[in-house]
């Protein structure tokens, strides 16, 4: 837990960075729950449930040679 990810709304291209805080959600068919702030930035608060592309961000990677 504590991994940093980028979530992107595929319909609008909007994205937001965030941290994974827990192991939820515990609802079948869902991969993660967003904070209200992240959902607002992605423009999906009106939907309740939406598809979001999740990309891991490795903030500790060494520079490529």
N, CA, C, O and CB atoms as a CASP TS submission, in Angstrom:
PFRMAT TS
TARGET T0000
AUTHOR 0000-0000-0000
METHOD Language model
MODEL 1
PARENT N/A
ATOM      1  N   UNK     1       0.864  -1.175   0.000  1.00  0.00           N
ATOM      2  CA  UNK     1       0.000   0.000   0.000  1.00  0.00           C
ATOM      3  C   UNK     1       0.909   1.237   0.000  1.00  0.00           C
ATOM      4  O   UNK     1       2.038   1.190   0.490  1.00  0.00           O
ATOM      5  CB  UNK     1      -0.982  -0.001   1.245  1.00  0.00           C
ATOM      6  N   UNK     2       0.409   2.319  -0.546  1.00  0.00           N
ATOM      7  CA  UNK     2       1.215   3.531  -0.655  1.00  0.00           C
ATOM      8  C   UNK     2       1.739   3.764  -2.057  1.00  0.00           C
ATOM      9  O   UNK     2       2.442   4.744  -2.303  1.00  0.00           O
ATOM     10  CB  UNK     2       2.365   3.469   0.301  1.00  0.00           C
ATOM     11  N   UNK     3       1.401   2.865  -2.989  1.00  0.00           N
ATOM     12  CA  UNK     3       1.840   3.033  -4.373  1.00  0.00           C
ATOM     13  C   UNK     3       1.189   4.275  -4.967  1.00  0.00           C
ATOM     14  O   UNK     3       0.032   4.588  -4.685  1.00  0.00           O
ATOM     15  CB  UNK     3       1.499   1.781  -5.220  1.00  0.00           C
ATOM     16  N   UNK     4       1.954   4.967  -5.790  1.00  0.00           N
ATOM     17  CA  UNK     4       1.442   6.146  -6.488  1.00  0.00           C
ATOM     18  C   UNK     4       0.998   5.719  -7.884  1.00  0.00           C
ATOM     19  O   UNK     4       1.726   5.024  -8.593  1.00  0.00           O
ATOM     20  CB  UNK     4       2.524   7.280  -6.563  1.00  0.00           C
ATOM     21  N   UNK     5      -0.199   6.140  -8.269  1.00  0.00           N
ATOM     22  CA  UNK     5      -0.739   5.804  -9.585  1.00  0.00           C
ATOM     23  C   UNK     5      -1.292   7.056 -10.256  1.00  0.00           C
ATOM     24  O   UNK     5      -1.591   8.058  -9.607  1.00  0.00           O
ATOM     25  CB  UNK     5      -1.840   4.723  -9.467  1.00  0.00           C
ATOM     26  N   UNK     6      -1.416   6.963 -11.577  1.00  0.00           N
ATOM     27  CA  UNK     6      -2.097   8.007 -12.336  1.00  0.00           C
ATOM     28  C   UNK     6      -3.391   7.404 -12.849  1.00  0.00           C
ATOM     29  O   UNK     6      -3.382   6.354 -13.491  1.00  0.00           O
ATOM     30  CB  UNK     6      -1.207   8.557 -13.517  1.00  0.00           C
ATOM     31  N   UNK     7      -4.498   8.063 -12.568  1.00  0.00           N
ATOM     32  CA  UNK     7      -5.791   7.636 -13.078  1.00  0.00           C
ATOM     33  C   UNK     7      -6.208   8.566 -14.192  1.00  0.00           C
ATOM     34  O   UNK     7      -6.165   9.787 -14.040  1.00  0.00           O
ATOM     35  CB  UNK     7      -6.855   7.606 -11.960  1.00  0.00           C
ATOM     36  N   UNK     8      -6.617   7.989 -15.324  1.00  0.00           N
ATOM     37  CA  UNK     8      -7.015   8.786 -16.480  1.00  0.00           C
ATOM     38  C   UNK     8      -8.426   8.413 -16.902  1.00  0.00           C
ATOM     39  O   UNK     8      -8.752   7.233 -17.036  1.00  0.00           O
ATOM     40  CB  UNK     8      -6.032   8.588 -17.651  1.00  0.00           C
ATOM     41  N   UNK     9      -9.257   9.418 -17.110  1.00  0.00           N
ATOM     42  CA  UNK     9     -10.603   9.212 -17.632  1.00  0.00           C
ATOM     43  C   UNK     9     -10.452   9.052 -19.145  1.00  0.00           C
ATOM     44  O   UNK     9     -10.107  10.020 -19.824  1.00  0.00           O
ATOM     45  CB  UNK     9     -11.582  10.414 -17.255  1.00  0.00           C
ATOM     46  N   UNK    10     -10.701   7.855 -19.694  1.00  0.00           N
ATOM     47  CA  UNK    10     -10.503   7.650 -21.130  1.00  0.00           C
ATOM     48  C   UNK    10     -11.454   8.445 -22.016  1.00  0.00           C
ATOM     49  O   UNK    10     -11.172   8.651 -23.196  1.00  0.00           O
ATOM     50  CB  UNK    10     -10.648   6.205 -21.444  1.00  0.00           C
ATOM     51  N   UNK    11     -12.574   8.893 -21.461  1.00  0.00           N
ATOM     52  CA  UNK    11     -13.538   9.663 -22.252  1.00  0.00           C
ATOM     53  C   UNK    11     -13.094  11.107 -22.463  1.00  0.00           C
ATOM     54  O   UNK    11     -13.411  11.713 -23.487  1.00  0.00           O
ATOM     55  CB  UNK    11     -14.896   9.642 -21.578  1.00  0.00           C
ATOM     56  N   UNK    12     -12.351  11.668 -21.483  1.00  0.00           N
ATOM     57  CA  UNK    12     -11.977  13.080 -21.562  1.00  0.00           C
ATOM     58  C   UNK    12     -10.470  13.323 -21.626  1.00  0.00           C
ATOM     59  O   UNK    12     -10.029  14.408 -22.006  1.00  0.00           O
ATOM     60  CB  UNK    12     -12.537  13.806 -20.386  1.00  0.00           C
ATOM     61  N   UNK    13      -9.684  12.314 -21.253  1.00  0.00           N
ATOM     62  CA  UNK    13      -8.238  12.485 -21.212  1.00  0.00           C
ATOM     63  C   UNK    13      -7.749  13.147 -19.931  1.00  0.00           C
ATOM     64  O   UNK    13      -6.541  13.286 -19.738  1.00  0.00           O
ATOM     65  CB  UNK    13      -7.792  13.292 -22.390  1.00  0.00           C
ATOM     66  N   UNK    14      -8.657  13.557 -19.053  1.00  0.00           N
ATOM     67  CA  UNK    14      -8.253  14.157 -17.778  1.00  0.00           C
ATOM     68  C   UNK    14      -7.557  13.108 -16.927  1.00  0.00           C
ATOM     69  O   UNK    14      -7.935  11.937 -16.941  1.00  0.00           O
ATOM     70  CB  UNK    14      -9.477  14.749 -17.024  1.00  0.00           C
ATOM     71  N   UNK    15      -6.524  13.537 -16.176  1.00  0.00           N
ATOM     72  CA  UNK    15      -5.829  12.586 -15.311  1.00  0.00           C
ATOM     73  C   UNK    15      -5.511  13.219 -13.965  1.00  0.00           C
ATOM     74  O   UNK    15      -5.501  14.440 -13.813  1.00  0.00           O
ATOM     75  CB  UNK    15      -4.543  12.089 -15.980  1.00  0.00           C
ATOM     76  N   UNK    16      -5.250  12.343 -12.986  1.00  0.00           N
ATOM     77  CA  UNK    16      -4.932  12.769 -11.631  1.00  0.00           C
ATOM     78  C   UNK    16      -3.985  11.739 -11.025  1.00  0.00           C
ATOM     79  O   UNK    16      -4.123  10.542 -11.276  1.00  0.00           O
ATOM     80  CB  UNK    16      -6.227  12.932 -10.763  1.00  0.00           C
ATOM     81  N   UNK    17      -3.031  12.197 -10.234  1.00  0.00           N
ATOM     82  CA  UNK    17      -2.136  11.300  -9.508  1.00  0.00           C
ATOM     83  C   UNK    17      -2.689  11.098  -8.104  1.00  0.00           C
ATOM     84  O   UNK    17      -3.264  12.010  -7.509  1.00  0.00           O
ATOM     85  CB  UNK    17      -0.679  11.866  -9.460  1.00  0.00           C
ATOM     86  N   UNK    18      -2.505   9.880  -7.583  1.00  0.00           N
ATOM     87  CA  UNK    18      -2.985   9.595  -6.240  1.00  0.00           C
ATOM     88  C   UNK    18      -2.252   8.420  -5.629  1.00  0.00           C
ATOM     89  O   UNK    18      -1.485   7.732  -6.303  1.00  0.00           O
ATOM     90  CB  UNK    18      -4.473   9.323  -6.257  1.00  0.00           C
ATOM     91  N   UNK    19      -2.495   8.195  -4.337  1.00  0.00           N
ATOM     92  CA  UNK    19      -1.845   7.125  -3.596  1.00  0.00           C
ATOM     93  C   UNK    19      -2.873   6.058  -3.230  1.00  0.00           C
ATOM     94  O   UNK    19      -3.999   6.375  -2.847  1.00  0.00           O
ATOM     95  CB  UNK    19      -1.152   7.676  -2.328  1.00  0.00           C
ATOM     96  N   UNK    20      -2.476   4.788  -3.352  1.00  0.00           N
ATOM     97  CA  UNK    20      -3.327   3.672  -2.935  1.00  0.00           C
ATOM     98  C   UNK    20      -3.257   3.601  -1.411  1.00  0.00           C
ATOM     99  O   UNK    20      -2.178   3.418  -0.847  1.00  0.00           O
ATOM    100  CB  UNK    20      -2.876   2.304  -3.603  1.00  0.00           C
ATOM    101  N   UNK    21      -4.410   3.745  -0.742  1.00  0.00           N
ATOM    102  CA  UNK    21      -4.446   3.791   0.715  1.00  0.00           C
ATOM    103  C   UNK    21      -4.840   2.482   1.376  1.00  0.00           C
ATOM    104  O   UNK    21      -4.442   2.223   2.512  1.00  0.00           O
ATOM    105  CB  UNK    21      -5.383   4.844   1.148  1.00  0.00           C
ATOM    106  N   UNK    22      -5.614   1.650   0.687  1.00  0.00           N
ATOM    107  CA  UNK    22      -6.080   0.417   1.320  1.00  0.00           C
ATOM    108  C   UNK    22      -6.318  -0.649   0.267  1.00  0.00           C
ATOM    109  O   UNK    22      -6.052  -0.434  -0.915  1.00  0.00           O
ATOM    110  CB  UNK    22      -7.366   0.666   2.131  1.00  0.00           C
ATOM    111  N   UNK    23      -6.819  -1.795   0.696  1.00  0.00           N
ATOM    112  CA  UNK    23      -6.999  -2.932  -0.198  1.00  0.00           C
ATOM    113  C   UNK    23      -8.385  -3.018  -0.818  1.00  0.00           C
ATOM    114  O   UNK    23      -8.653  -3.955  -1.570  1.00  0.00           O
ATOM    115  CB  UNK    23      -6.716  -4.188   0.539  1.00  0.00           C
ATOM    116  N   UNK    24      -9.264  -2.087  -0.532  1.00  0.00           N
ATOM    117  CA  UNK    24     -10.615  -2.117  -1.079  1.00  0.00           C
ATOM    118  C   UNK    24     -10.593  -1.868  -2.572  1.00  0.00           C
ATOM    119  O   UNK    24      -9.504  -1.752  -3.135  1.00  0.00           O
ATOM    120  CB  UNK    24     -11.500  -1.086  -0.386  1.00  0.00           C
ATOM    121  N   UNK    25     -11.702  -1.779  -3.234  1.00  0.00           N
ATOM    122  CA  UNK    25     -13.042  -1.887  -2.689  1.00  0.00           C
ATOM    123  C   UNK    25     -13.440  -3.347  -2.524  1.00  0.00           C
ATOM    124  O   UNK    25     -12.805  -4.248  -3.072  1.00  0.00           O
ATOM    125  CB  UNK    25     -14.042  -1.160  -3.583  1.00  0.00           C
ATOM    126  N   UNK    26     -14.462  -3.551  -1.789  1.00  0.00           N
ATOM    127  CA  UNK    26     -14.939  -4.896  -1.534  1.00  0.00           C
ATOM    128  C   UNK    26     -16.287  -5.118  -2.212  1.00  0.00           C
ATOM    129  O   UNK    26     -17.186  -5.754  -1.662  1.00  0.00           O
ATOM    130  CB  UNK    26     -15.046  -5.152  -0.027  1.00  0.00           C
ATOM    131  N   UNK    27     -16.400  -4.574  -3.422  1.00  0.00           N
ATOM    132  CA  UNK    27     -17.597  -4.726  -4.254  1.00  0.00           C
ATOM    133  C   UNK    27     -17.168  -5.461  -5.515  1.00  0.00           C
ATOM    134  O   UNK    27     -16.240  -5.031  -6.200  1.00  0.00           O
ATOM    135  CB  UNK    27     -18.264  -3.327  -4.596  1.00  0.00           C
ATOM    136  N   UNK    28     -17.834  -6.565  -5.825  1.00  0.00           N
ATOM    137  CA  UNK    28     -17.490  -7.370  -6.995  1.00  0.00           C
ATOM    138  C   UNK    28     -17.515  -6.531  -8.275  1.00  0.00           C
ATOM    139  O   UNK    28     -18.454  -5.769  -8.506  1.00  0.00           O
ATOM    140  CB  UNK    28     -18.454  -8.554  -7.124  1.00  0.00           C
ATOM    141  N   UNK    29     -16.488  -6.674  -9.095  1.00  0.00           N
ATOM    142  CA  UNK    29     -16.439  -5.987 -10.374  1.00  0.00           C
ATOM    143  C   UNK    29     -15.787  -4.622 -10.338  1.00  0.00           C
ATOM    144  O   UNK    29     -15.682  -3.964 -11.373  1.00  0.00           O
ATOM    145  CB  UNK    29     -17.796  -5.849 -10.899  1.00  0.00           C
ATOM    146  N   UNK    30     -15.348  -4.182  -9.176  1.00  0.00           N
ATOM    147  CA  UNK    30     -14.671  -2.880  -9.067  1.00  0.00           C
ATOM    148  C   UNK    30     -13.225  -3.083  -8.662  1.00  0.00           C
ATOM    149  O   UNK    30     -12.912  -3.950  -7.846  1.00  0.00           O
ATOM    150  CB  UNK    30     -15.390  -1.962  -8.047  1.00  0.00           C
ATOM    151  N   UNK    31     -12.345  -2.278  -9.240  1.00  0.00           N
ATOM    152  CA  UNK    31     -10.920  -2.394  -8.942  1.00  0.00           C
ATOM    153  C   UNK    31     -10.456  -1.437  -7.866  1.00  0.00           C
ATOM    154  O   UNK    31      -9.579  -1.771  -7.069  1.00  0.00           O
ATOM    155  CB  UNK    31     -10.123  -2.165 -10.182  1.00  0.00           C
ATOM    156  N   UNK    32     -11.040  -0.243  -7.835  1.00  0.00           N
ATOM    157  CA  UNK    32     -10.629   0.729  -6.829  1.00  0.00           C
ATOM    158  C   UNK    32     -11.706   1.773  -6.616  1.00  0.00           C
ATOM    159  O   UNK    32     -12.580   1.983  -7.457  1.00  0.00           O
ATOM    160  CB  UNK    32      -9.321   1.399  -7.232  1.00  0.00           C
ATOM    161  N   UNK    33     -11.617   2.418  -5.467  1.00  0.00           N
ATOM    162  CA  UNK    33     -12.484   3.553  -5.152  1.00  0.00           C
ATOM    163  C   UNK    33     -11.632   4.808  -5.204  1.00  0.00           C
ATOM    164  O   UNK    33     -10.491   4.802  -4.743  1.00  0.00           O
ATOM    165  CB  UNK    33     -13.173   3.388  -3.746  1.00  0.00           C
ATOM    166  N   UNK    34     -12.169   5.873  -5.755  1.00  0.00           N
ATOM    167  CA  UNK    34     -11.469   7.150  -5.802  1.00  0.00           C
ATOM    168  C   UNK    34     -11.966   8.064  -4.690  1.00  0.00           C
ATOM    169  O   UNK    34     -13.101   7.950  -4.228  1.00  0.00           O
ATOM    170  CB  UNK    34     -11.656   7.821  -7.172  1.00  0.00           C
ATOM    171  N   UNK    35     -11.097   8.965  -4.276  1.00  0.00           N
ATOM    172  CA  UNK    35     -11.547  10.005  -3.358  1.00  0.00           C
ATOM    173  C   UNK    35     -12.491  10.938  -4.121  1.00  0.00           C
ATOM    174  O   UNK    35     -12.485  10.976  -5.351  1.00  0.00           O
ATOM    175  CB  UNK    35     -10.332  10.796  -2.751  1.00  0.00           C
ATOM    176  N   UNK    36     -13.283  11.674  -3.386  1.00  0.00           N
ATOM    177  CA  UNK    36     -14.196  12.626  -4.021  1.00  0.00           C
ATOM    178  C   UNK    36     -13.401  13.651  -4.821  1.00  0.00           C
ATOM    179  O   UNK    36     -13.802  14.028  -5.922  1.00  0.00           O
ATOM    180  CB  UNK    36     -15.081  13.332  -2.963  1.00  0.00           C
ATOM    181  N   UNK    37     -12.274  14.103  -4.272  1.00  0.00           N
ATOM    182  CA  UNK    37     -11.433  15.092  -4.953  1.00  0.00           C
ATOM    183  C   UNK    37     -10.902  14.548  -6.278  1.00  0.00           C
ATOM    184  O   UNK    37     -10.919  15.254  -7.286  1.00  0.00           O
ATOM    185  CB  UNK    37     -10.262  15.508  -4.051  1.00  0.00           C
ATOM    186  N   UNK    38     -10.431  13.298  -6.287  1.00  0.00           N
ATOM    187  CA  UNK    38      -9.919  12.701  -7.524  1.00  0.00           C
ATOM    188  C   UNK    38     -11.035  12.547  -8.547  1.00  0.00           C
ATOM    189  O   UNK    38     -10.837  12.824  -9.730  1.00  0.00           O
ATOM    190  CB  UNK    38      -9.268  11.335  -7.240  1.00  0.00           C
ATOM    191  N   UNK    39     -12.213  12.105  -8.098  1.00  0.00           N
ATOM    192  CA  UNK    39     -13.351  11.949  -9.013  1.00  0.00           C
ATOM    193  C   UNK    39     -13.754  13.293  -9.616  1.00  0.00           C
ATOM    194  O   UNK    39     -14.088  13.371 -10.798  1.00  0.00           O
ATOM    195  CB  UNK    39     -14.551  11.319  -8.279  1.00  0.00           C
ATOM    196  N   UNK    40     -13.723  14.346  -8.805  1.00  0.00           N
ATOM    197  CA  UNK    40     -14.048  15.683  -9.319  1.00  0.00           C
ATOM    198  C   UNK    40     -13.042  16.115 -10.378  1.00  0.00           C
ATOM    199  O   UNK    40     -13.431  16.667 -11.407  1.00  0.00           O
ATOM    200  CB  UNK    40     -14.082  16.712  -8.173  1.00  0.00           C
ATOM    201  N   UNK    41     -11.750  15.871 -10.140  1.00  0.00           N
ATOM    202  CA  UNK    41     -10.718  16.258 -11.111  1.00  0.00           C
ATOM    203  C   UNK    41     -10.860  15.485 -12.421  1.00  0.00           C
ATOM    204  O   UNK    41     -10.541  16.002 -13.492  1.00  0.00           O
ATOM    205  CB  UNK    41      -9.322  16.029 -10.521  1.00  0.00           C
ATOM    206  N   UNK    42     -11.339  14.243 -12.330  1.00  0.00           N
ATOM    207  CA  UNK    42     -11.541  13.437 -13.536  1.00  0.00           C
ATOM    208  C   UNK    42     -12.877  13.713 -14.209  1.00  0.00           C
ATOM    209  O   UNK    42     -13.118  13.261 -15.329  1.00  0.00           O
ATOM    210  CB  UNK    42     -11.444  11.970 -13.196  1.00  0.00           C
ATOM    211  N   UNK    43     -13.747  14.455 -13.529  1.00  0.00           N
ATOM    212  CA  UNK    43     -15.042  14.797 -14.098  1.00  0.00           C
ATOM    213  C   UNK    43     -16.028  13.646 -14.094  1.00  0.00           C
ATOM    214  O   UNK    43     -16.853  13.537 -15.000  1.00  0.00           O
ATOM    215  CB  UNK    43     -14.863  15.283 -15.490  1.00  0.00           C
ATOM    216  N   UNK    44     -15.956  12.770 -13.070  1.00  0.00           N
ATOM    217  CA  UNK    44     -16.834  11.605 -13.052  1.00  0.00           C
ATOM    218  C   UNK    44     -17.717  11.538 -11.807  1.00  0.00           C
ATOM    219  O   UNK    44     -18.294  10.484 -11.535  1.00  0.00           O
ATOM    220  CB  UNK    44     -16.010  10.351 -13.150  1.00  0.00           C
ATOM    221  N   UNK    45     -17.841  12.609 -11.052  1.00  0.00           N
ATOM    222  CA  UNK    45     -18.653  12.560  -9.835  1.00  0.00           C
ATOM    223  C   UNK    45     -20.128  12.323 -10.143  1.00  0.00           C
ATOM    224  O   UNK    45     -20.836  11.732  -9.328  1.00  0.00           O
ATOM    225  CB  UNK    45     -18.493  13.852  -9.048  1.00  0.00           C
ATOM    226  N   UNK    46     -20.595  12.764 -11.282  1.00  0.00           N
ATOM    227  CA  UNK    46     -22.008  12.603 -11.634  1.00  0.00           C
ATOM    228  C   UNK    46     -22.357  11.176 -12.042  1.00  0.00           C
ATOM    229  O   UNK    46     -23.532  10.809 -12.049  1.00  0.00           O
ATOM    230  CB  UNK    46     -22.368  13.548 -12.756  1.00  0.00           C
ATOM    231  N   UNK    47     -21.348  10.361 -12.384  1.00  0.00           N
ATOM    232  CA  UNK    47     -21.600   9.003 -12.854  1.00  0.00           C
ATOM    233  C   UNK    47     -21.756   7.993 -11.726  1.00  0.00           C
ATOM    234  O   UNK    47     -22.525   7.041 -11.860  1.00  0.00           O
ATOM    235  CB  UNK    47     -20.488   8.569 -13.756  1.00  0.00           C
ATOM    236  N   UNK    48     -21.050   8.177 -10.628  1.00  0.00           N
ATOM    237  CA  UNK    48     -21.079   7.203  -9.539  1.00  0.00           C
ATOM    238  C   UNK    48     -20.077   6.083  -9.763  1.00  0.00           C
ATOM    239  O   UNK    48     -19.276   5.785  -8.877  1.00  0.00           O
ATOM    240  CB  UNK    48     -22.474   6.622  -9.387  1.00  0.00           C
ATOM    241  N   UNK    49     -20.110   5.456 -10.938  1.00  0.00           N
ATOM    242  CA  UNK    49     -19.154   4.408 -11.314  1.00  0.00           C
ATOM    243  C   UNK    49     -18.691   4.718 -12.733  1.00  0.00           C
ATOM    244  O   UNK    49     -19.503   5.027 -13.606  1.00  0.00           O
ATOM    245  CB  UNK    49     -19.797   2.955 -11.217  1.00  0.00           C
ATOM    246  N   UNK    50     -17.374   4.634 -12.957  1.00  0.00           N
ATOM    247  CA  UNK    50     -16.838   4.937 -14.289  1.00  0.00           C
ATOM    248  C   UNK    50     -15.559   4.159 -14.529  1.00  0.00           C
ATOM    249  O   UNK    50     -14.904   3.699 -13.594  1.00  0.00           O
ATOM    250  CB  UNK    50     -16.579   6.448 -14.446  1.00  0.00           C
ATOM    251  N   UNK    51     -15.219   4.022 -15.789  1.00  0.00           N
ATOM    252  CA  UNK    51     -13.936   3.393 -16.146  1.00  0.00           C
ATOM    253  C   UNK    51     -12.833   4.440 -16.031  1.00  0.00           C
ATOM    254  O   UNK    51     -12.984   5.586 -16.455  1.00  0.00           O
ATOM    255  CB  UNK    51     -13.979   2.785 -17.597  1.00  0.00           C
ATOM    256  N   UNK    52     -11.713   4.004 -15.439  1.00  0.00           N
ATOM    257  CA  UNK    52     -10.540   4.854 -15.299  1.00  0.00           C
ATOM    258  C   UNK    52      -9.322   4.003 -15.618  1.00  0.00           C
ATOM    259  O   UNK    52      -9.171   2.908 -15.076  1.00  0.00           O
ATOM    260  CB  UNK    52     -10.443   5.480 -13.861  1.00  0.00           C
ATOM    261  N   UNK    53      -8.453   4.494 -16.490  1.00  0.00           N
ATOM    262  CA  UNK    53      -7.209   3.791 -16.785  1.00  0.00           C
ATOM    263  C   UNK    53      -6.238   4.092 -15.648  1.00  0.00           C
ATOM    264  O   UNK    53      -5.988   5.256 -15.337  1.00  0.00           O
ATOM    265  CB  UNK    53      -6.613   4.219 -18.182  1.00  0.00           C
ATOM    266  N   UNK    54      -5.689   3.044 -15.024  1.00  0.00           N
ATOM    267  CA  UNK    54      -4.768   3.213 -13.898  1.00  0.00           C
ATOM    268  C   UNK    54      -3.371   2.821 -14.345  1.00  0.00           C
ATOM    269  O   UNK    54      -3.150   1.711 -14.828  1.00  0.00           O
ATOM    270  CB  UNK    54      -5.212   2.364 -12.670  1.00  0.00           C
ATOM    271  N   UNK    55      -2.420   3.753 -14.177  1.00  0.00           N
ATOM    272  CA  UNK    55      -1.031   3.531 -14.560  1.00  0.00           C
ATOM    273  C   UNK    55      -0.151   3.709 -13.340  1.00  0.00           C
ATOM    274  O   UNK    55      -0.202   4.758 -12.697  1.00  0.00           O
ATOM    275  CB  UNK    55      -0.601   4.491 -15.695  1.00  0.00           C
ATOM    276  N   UNK    56       0.670   2.697 -12.997  1.00  0.00           N
ATOM    277  CA  UNK    56       1.576   2.865 -11.860  1.00  0.00           C
ATOM    278  C   UNK    56       2.643   3.910 -12.161  1.00  0.00           C
ATOM    279  O   UNK    56       3.114   4.025 -13.293  1.00  0.00           O
ATOM    280  CB  UNK    56       2.237   1.530 -11.498  1.00  0.00           C
ATOM    281  N   UNK    57       3.014   4.666 -11.140  1.00  0.00           N
ATOM    282  CA  UNK    57       4.081   5.658 -11.261  1.00  0.00           C
ATOM    283  C   UNK    57       5.185   5.229 -10.315  1.00  0.00           C
ATOM    284  O   UNK    57       4.975   5.140  -9.105  1.00  0.00           O
ATOM    285  CB  UNK    57       3.574   7.121 -10.935  1.00  0.00           C
ATOM    286  N   UNK    58       6.351   4.964 -10.858  1.00  0.00           N
ATOM    287  CA  UNK    58       7.488   4.541 -10.055  1.00  0.00           C
ATOM    288  C   UNK    58       8.333   5.765  -9.746  1.00  0.00           C
ATOM    289  O   UNK    58       9.141   6.188 -10.573  1.00  0.00           O
ATOM    290  CB  UNK    58       8.327   3.448 -10.784  1.00  0.00           C
ATOM    291  N   UNK    59       8.155   6.333  -8.572  1.00  0.00           N
ATOM    292  CA  UNK    59       8.864   7.561  -8.220  1.00  0.00           C
ATOM    293  C   UNK    59      10.283   7.288  -7.738  1.00  0.00           C
ATOM    294  O   UNK    59      11.041   8.229  -7.504  1.00  0.00           O
ATOM    295  CB  UNK    59       8.100   8.314  -7.153  1.00  0.00           C
ATOM    296  N   UNK    60      10.662   6.008  -7.583  1.00  0.00           N
ATOM    297  CA  UNK    60      11.996   5.681  -7.075  1.00  0.00           C
ATOM    298  C   UNK    60      12.886   5.081  -8.148  1.00  0.00           C
ATOM    299  O   UNK    60      13.904   4.470  -7.822  1.00  0.00           O
ATOM    300  CB  UNK    60      11.891   4.722  -5.909  1.00  0.00           C
ATOM    301  N   UNK    61      12.541   5.232  -9.396  1.00  0.00           N
ATOM    302  CA  UNK    61      13.329   4.604 -10.460  1.00  0.00           C
ATOM    303  C   UNK    61      14.609   5.383 -10.711  1.00  0.00           C
ATOM    304  O   UNK    61      14.648   6.608 -10.590  1.00  0.00           O
ATOM    305  CB  UNK    61      12.509   4.506 -11.755  1.00  0.00           C
ATOM    306  N   UNK    62      15.639   4.656 -11.058  1.00  0.00           N
ATOM    307  CA  UNK    62      16.935   5.260 -11.384  1.00  0.00           C
ATOM    308  C   UNK    62      16.892   5.779 -12.810  1.00  0.00           C
ATOM    309  O   UNK    62      16.147   5.243 -13.630  1.00  0.00           O
ATOM    310  CB  UNK    62      18.098   4.237 -11.206  1.00  0.00           C
ATOM    311  N   UNK    63      17.665   6.801 -13.129  1.00  0.00           N
ATOM    312  CA  UNK    63      17.704   7.309 -14.504  1.00  0.00           C
ATOM    313  C   UNK    63      18.189   6.254 -15.473  1.00  0.00           C
ATOM    314  O   UNK    63      19.091   5.483 -15.148  1.00  0.00           O
ATOM    315  CB  UNK    63      18.596   8.533 -14.593  1.00  0.00           C
ATOM    316  N   UNK    64      17.598   6.206 -16.673  1.00  0.00           N
ATOM    317  CA  UNK    64      18.017   5.245 -17.689  1.00  0.00           C
ATOM    318  C   UNK    64      19.366   5.636 -18.261  1.00  0.00           C
ATOM    319  O   UNK    64      19.655   6.820 -18.433  1.00  0.00           O
ATOM    320  CB  UNK    64      16.973   5.146 -18.807  1.00  0.00           C
ATOM    321  N   UNK    65      20.190   4.642 -18.556  1.00  0.00           N
ATOM    322  CA  UNK    65      21.528   4.900 -19.146  1.00  0.00           C
ATOM    323  C   UNK    65      21.483   4.726 -20.630  1.00  0.00           C
ATOM    324  O   UNK    65      22.499   4.897 -21.303  1.00  0.00           O
ATOM    325  CB  UNK    65      22.595   3.970 -18.551  1.00  0.00           C
TER
END
